[in-house]
Amino acid sequence: MLGAPTTADLRPAGAAAATADLPHALAHVRADLAAACGPPRPAHLPPLAPSGEAVRTLTPGQRPARNAVRRRIPARRPHTAATTAGQLVYAVGDVHGRYDLFVELVERLAADAAANALGRQPVLVLLGDYVDRGPDSALVLEALVQLPRAADWRVVALKGNHEQALLRFVAEPQLSAQWLGFGGAATLASYGVAPPAEAEGTAGLVRARDELLAAMPAAHLHRLQTLETLAVVGDYAFVHAGVAPGVPLEDQHENDLLWIRDEFLGKGAGGKGGAGTPPAAGFTPTGHVIVHGHTWTGPRVALTPQRIGLDTGAYETGVLSAVRLDGAAVAVLQVGAVPLPEPEPAPAAPAEPAPVIGGWTPVARPTDFTRGLGYAPA
């Protein structure tokens, strides 16, 4: 049982009461994470082998100019399985305000790392979209602040499109009314701020922004402003939404990394950053496997040879997902309303010609069609 009251528990007394009790709720986050991560590593044990330069991060706005000399990300060796270059890596999908599931998943990962680290410092990559839609965005951001202090992990927190939208609301509230409609109102409520009524117009948006900044700890805003955009470990590249197919990782456009969907998933061609056609070896010229969130279709993780999709719609399905990458091994870890394993497909029966019955030919229906076979004229 988690110690922190949720903002949903605080809301019935009104927004003012939620704001007054928010420091009390945030104070419990450190204790929750300490309990989830377990006791600190004993001092008499040798220190964990640090991940060091095995983890590379790249933020488009901080990279050298195109004509400057820079170190390219090495390509994956052809015809070999993707590996983590000896690192133990965990990646977590979109949290969207589900603090309860996030703490439960941290506890699961901590236990798993204790069994698999073997003296290595685990790398934890969070794929973004920590806020909006779910009830406890404020507690999730506090967890992002506290997590590096609670666990002996290298924590890499990536920016999602919802964090970008929140930061834009802070900078330009009068231009950010749309954010309230796709989850921002829940984030405001988690800080005890009443979302503006439509009748308030831009004045209401500015009022809500000012109240949000008054309620939000400075550490939360700093964490939002310092999120990474892209991380690379071995043959894996970690981003929030995906990549523009065919574009080198160093040349990806931030809008693609945060927002791309159809172009990345094969329903179109080209991205906002000027994507080309994906090469046969993968989404990028270097052949990295892309680990991402942003797009979900249900409570199951998407595993393909070229990408791993970890968004399982936690705010709606109640399932939060992660993956363990260790060498060439891949394992999915989930908490919440985890779906049962998919059954093994039954062996296909030999094809037989359809019999003709009284001048009518049976037409096969899907297996879940319970009213028997239909018939069509021969």
Secondary structure, 3 states (H helix, E strand, C coil): CCCCCCHHHHHHHCHHHHHHHHHHHHHHHHHHHHHHHCCCCCCCCCCCECCHHHEEEECHHHCCCCCCCCCCCCCCCCCCCCCCCCCEEEEECCCCCCHHHHHHHHHHHHHHHHHHCCCECCEEEECCCCCCCCCCHHHHHHHHHHHHHHCCCEEEEECCHHHHHHHHHHHCHHHCHHHHHHHHHHHHHHCCCCCCCHHHHHHHHHHHHHHHHHHCCHHHHHHHHCCECEEEECCEEECCCCCCCCCCHHHCCHHHHHHCCCCCCCCCCCCCCCCCCCCCCCCCCCCCEEEECCCCCCCCCEECCCEEECCCCHHHHCEEEEEEEECCEEEEEEEECCCCCCCCCCCCCCCCCCCCECCEEEECCCCCCCCCCEEEEC
